């Protein structure tokens, strides 16, 4: 609800993705927006409204959100894809605690997360 209320966000699908060496699932949000999102402002907005455990660590920027036959958001393909930039064609951002910003997720950063070199 908090993510959907942000200006410019048309659709959001929130789900968990597996991260090696981390307990449970990390939050990821697939977003459809009207134009580009001000990621710095969006991050501040989320921090003011959601506790740290409820904020997504990953953002996946989509052109559209798939729905099931009963018009619910489909999560299975998104969860399967995870946050691997080699698999996902969409832009993915990671909420870097180090940089205090959503940063583009590239292969190098992905490997650092996979190898537990970045604490989540």
Secondary structure, 3 states (H helix, E strand, C coil): CCCCCCCCEEEEEEEEEECCCCCCEEEEEEEEECCCCCHHHHHHHHHHHCCHHHCCCEEEEECCCCECCCCCECCHHHHHHCCCCCCCCCEEEEEECCCCEEEECCHHHHHHHHCCCCCC
